[in-house]
Amino acid sequence: MKAGFWCNEELGPLADAIRLLAIGLMQLADRDGRLEDRPRRIQHALYGYHPQVTVHDVMAWIDALEAIGFVRRYTVDGRACLLVVNFRKHQHIHAKEAASVLPPPPIDAREASIAMPRADAAPAGGDDDHAAAGEASANVACDDRDRPLRASVAAAGVPAGPAPTVVATALRIRPKGKPPPANEPSVHDVVALYNRTFPELRRCDVLTTLRVALIRQRTTDHLPTIDHWRRYFTHVRRCPFLMGKEAPGYGRSQPFRADLEWLTRPGNFAKVAEDKYGD
């Protein structure tokens, strides 16, 4: 492993246990930085002599690494995999190491041909803005996915504006090296807005490393201003299931209620924004 690993500004603030897992994942990955997303197997391989480290710990630590973009989860033909992003930046690859037997992330094939919209991009002005048919179809697909969010925002009387772009969480919407918008909210701004918006849900009074990483990643990738966060939370309020207003599911004594950490996890955010829980 290259010494530059210890200078990573996103890994640096994370807990020692999470950074140790990052090293372990690079050791388990193949020459292309891929490994199977099997937390129990990872836990056994890396923490076999540490019974106090559970599978749930490993899953939470992988979530934290995914939130900062260090790893990427993906599934191909039902096979769940992990990709260590920028793997070769941190590792020296042996010339005789066997080729990867795991499939590459499907998003890799699309990035070269589809120009995905950015969260800080200006709204489209018409058909002339989409010269290529492939780009046009990509934008239509994104519009279809966030239409429920736009509709519920409009019904709630929230000021008009570009809705959060809904794309695969593997993509970084802000190009690498591009400075954040001047009005980008801080983590504390987002937490304060959440606590004001959802007095009936569990408050966020403790900022763990994972929570900070999740909020920062959602801000970077999808919700670049406090108004984007406000419209996202407005959409959440219109979902009875997320607000604990539906009957408990099988085996549960209490109805499910979302909280800030749950709402900012990559997979959960995508499902909420795509209206998978209904209004």
C-alpha positions in Angstrom: 0.0 0.0 0.0 1.3 3.4 -0.9 2.1 6.0 1.8 -0.4 8.5 0.3 -3.2 6.5 1.8 -2.6 8.2 5.1 -2.9 11.7 3.5 -6.4 11.1 2.2 -8.5 14.0 3.4 -11.8 12.1 3.4 -10.5 9.0 5.1 -8.5 10.9 7.7 -11.4 12.1 9.8 -12.9 8.6 10.0 -12.6 6.3 13.0 -9.5 4.1 13.2 -11.7 1.0 12.8 -13.1 2.3 9.5 -9.7 3.1 8.1 -8.4 -0.3 9.2 -11.3 -1.9 7.2 -10.4 0.3 4.2 -6.9 -1.3 4.3 -8.3 -4.8 4.7 -10.7 -4.3 1.7 -7.7 -3.3 -0.5 -5.9 -6.5 0.7 -8.9 -8.7 -0.2 -9.6 -7.0 -3.5 -8.3 -8.4 -6.8 -6.0 -6.5 -9.2 -8.9 -4.3 -10.4 -10.0 -3.4 -6.9 -13.1 -5.7 -6.9 -14.3 -8.1 -4.3 -17.6 -9.7 -3.4 -19.9 -7.6 -1.2 -20.3 -10.3 1.5 -20.0 -8.7 4.9 -20.0 -12.0 6.8 -17.1 -13.3 4.7 -15.2 -10.0 5.1 -15.8 -10.1 8.8 -14.4 -13.6 9.1 -11.4 -12.9 6.9 -10.4 -9.6 8.6 -11.7 -10.0 12.1 -11.6 -13.8 12.7 -9.6 -13.2 16.0 -11.7 -10.3 17.1 -15.2 -11.7 18.1 -16.2 -8.3 19.4 -16.3 -7.0 15.8 -19.7 -8.1 14.4 -21.1 -8.4 10.9 -23.3 -5.4 11.6 -20.1 -3.4 12.5 -18.6 -4.3 9.2 -21.7 -3.3 7.3 -21.9 0.1 9.0 -18.2 0.7 8.3 -18.6 -0.2 4.6 -21.6 2.3 4.6 -19.2 5.0 5.9 -16.6 4.2 3.2 -19.3 4.3 0.5 -20.6 7.6 1.8 -17.2 9.3 1.1 -16.8 7.5 -2.2 -13.9 5.2 -1.2 -15.9 2.1 -2.2 -18.8 1.6 -4.6 -21.4 -1.1 -4.2 -22.9 -2.6 -7.4 -24.8 -5.7 -8.5 -24.4 -7.5 -11.8 -26.6 -10.5 -12.7 -27.5 -10.8 -9.0 -23.9 -10.9 -7.8 -23.2 -8.2 -5.2 -19.8 -6.6 -5.5 -17.6 -3.9 -4.0 -15.2 -1.7 -6.0 -12.4 0.1 -4.2 -12.5 3.4 -6.1 -9.0 4.6 -7.2 -7.6 1.3 -6.1 -4.4 1.6 -8.1 -3.8 5.0 -6.5 -3.3 3.3 -3.2 -1.9 -0.1 -4.2 1.1 -1.5 -6.2 -0.2 -4.2 -8.5 2.0 -7.3 -9.0 2.6 -8.0 -12.7 1.8 -11.7 -12.3 -1.4 -11.2 -10.3 -4.4 -13.0 -11.9 -7.0 -11.1 -13.8 -10.3 -10.3 -12.1 -13.0 -12.8 -12.3 -15.7 -10.4 -11.0 -17.7 -8.2 -13.4 -17.0 -4.5 -13.6 -19.5 -1.9 -12.3 -22.2 -1.5 -15.0 -22.0 2.3 -14.6 -18.5 2.3 -16.1 -19.8 1.4 -19.5 -22.4 4.2 -19.4 -20.2 7.0 -18.2 -18.3 7.2 -21.5 -21.5 7.7 -23.5 -24.1 9.4 -21.3 -23.7 13.0 -20.1 -25.4 12.9 -16.7 -26.9 16.1 -15.4 -25.2 17.8 -12.4 -27.0 18.9 -9.3 -25.6 22.4 -9.7 -26.4 22.7 -13.4 -28.8 25.2 -14.8 -32.3 23.9 -15.7 -32.7 22.8 -19.3 -34.1 25.5 -21.6 -35.5 23.3 -24.4 -34.8 20.7 -27.0 -31.9 22.7 -28.4 -30.0 22.0 -25.2 -29.8 18.3 -26.0 -27.9 17.8 -29.2 -27.2 14.1 -28.8 -30.0 11.6 -28.7 -28.3 9.6 -26.0 -28.0 12.6 -23.8 -31.6 13.5 -24.3 -32.8 10.0 -23.4 -30.6 10.1 -20.2 -32.2 13.4 -19.1 -35.7 12.1 -19.8 -35.0 9.1 -17.6 -33.8 11.3 -14.8 -36.9 13.6 -15.2 -39.2 10.5 -15.0 -37.5 9.4 -11.8 -37.7 12.7 -9.9 -41.2 13.7 -11.2 -42.9 12.4 -8.0 -40.5 14.6 -6.0 -41.3 17.6 -8.1 -45.0 17.0 -7.9 -45.1 16.7 -4.1 -42.9 19.7 -3.7 -45.2 21.8 -5.9 -48.2 20.6 -4.0 -46.6 21.6 -0.7 -46.1 25.2 -2.0 -42.3 25.1 -1.9 -40.7 27.8 -4.1 -39.9 26.5 -7.6 -36.4 25.5 -8.4 -34.3 22.7 -9.8 -35.2 19.5 -8.0 -32.4 17.2 -6.6 -31.0 15.1 -9.5 -31.7 11.4 -8.9 -28.9 9.2 -10.3 -27.0 6.1 -9.2 -25.2 6.9 -6.0 -22.0 5.6 -7.5 -21.7 8.8 -9.5 -20.2 12.0 -8.1 -22.4 14.7 -9.4 -19.8 17.5 -8.7 -16.8 17.0 -10.9 -13.7 16.2 -8.9 -11.8 19.4 -8.1 -14.8 21.6 -8.6 -15.2 23.9 -5.6 -18.5 23.7 -3.6 -21.2 26.3 -4.2 -21.0 29.4 -2.1 -24.3 28.6 -0.4 -23.5 24.9 0.3 -25.0 24.1 3.8 -22.9 22.9 6.6 -23.6 19.6 8.4 -25.0 21.5 11.3 -27.3 23.5 9.0 -28.8 20.2 7.7 -29.2 18.7 11.2 -30.9 21.8 12.5 -33.3 21.8 9.5 -34.1 18.1 10.1 -34.8 18.6 13.8 -37.1 21.5 13.0 -38.9 19.7 10.2 -39.5 16.4 12.0 -40.4 17.1 15.6 -42.2 13.7 15.7 -39.2 11.7 14.5 -36.1 10.7 16.4 -33.9 13.8 16.9 -30.3 13.9 15.7 -28.4 15.2 18.7 -25.1 13.3 18.2 -23.0 13.7 15.1 -21.1 10.4 14.6 -18.4 10.0 12.0 -20.8 8.0 9.8 -23.6 10.6 10.0 -21.2 13.5 9.1 -19.9 11.5 6.1 -23.5 10.6 4.9 -24.7 14.2 5.1 -21.6 15.5 3.3 -22.0 13.0 0.5 -25.7 13.7 0.0 -24.8 17.4 -0.1 -22.0 16.9 -2.6 -23.9 14.5 -4.9 -27.6 15.5 -4.8 -28.6 18.3 -2.4 -26.1 21.2 -2.9 -28.2 23.9 -1.1 -30.3 24.1 2.0 -33.4 24.6 -0.3 -32.7 21.2 -1.9 -32.6 19.6 1.6 -35.8 21.4 2.5 -37.6 20.1 -0.5 -36.3 16.6 0.1 -37.6 16.7 3.7 -40.9 18.0 2.5 -41.2 15.0 0.2 -40.4 12.7 3.2 -43.2 14.3 5.2 -45.7 13.2 2.6 -44.8 9.6 3.0 -47.0 8.0 5.7 -44.7 5.0 6.0 -41.6 7.1 6.7 -43.4 9.2 9.2 -44.6 6.2 11.3 -48.3 6.6 10.3 -48.8 3.1 8.9 -49.5 0.0 10.9 -46.4 -2.0 12.1 -45.1 -4.6 9.7 -45.1 -8.3 10.5 -43.1 -9.1 13.7 -42.9 -5.4 14.7 -44.6 -3.9 17.8 -44.1 -0.3 16.6 -44.5 1.3 13.2 -41.3 2.2 11.3 -40.1 5.8 11.6 -37.2 7.1 9.5 -34.4 9.2 11.0 -31.7 11.4 9.6 -29.1 8.7 9.4 -31.6 6.4 7.6 -32.7 9.1 5.2 -29.1 9.9 4.1 -27.9 6.4 3.4 -27.3 6.1 -0.3 -29.7 3.3 -1.0 -32.5 4.7 1.2 -32.1 8.2 -0.4 -32.5 6.8 -3.9 -35.6 4.9 -2.9 -37.2 7.9 -1.2 -36.4 10.3 -4.0 -37.7 7.8 -6.6 -41.0 7.6 -4.5 -40.6 3.9 -3.8 -42.5 4.4 -0.5 -45.4 6.2 -2.0 -47.3 9.3 -0.9 
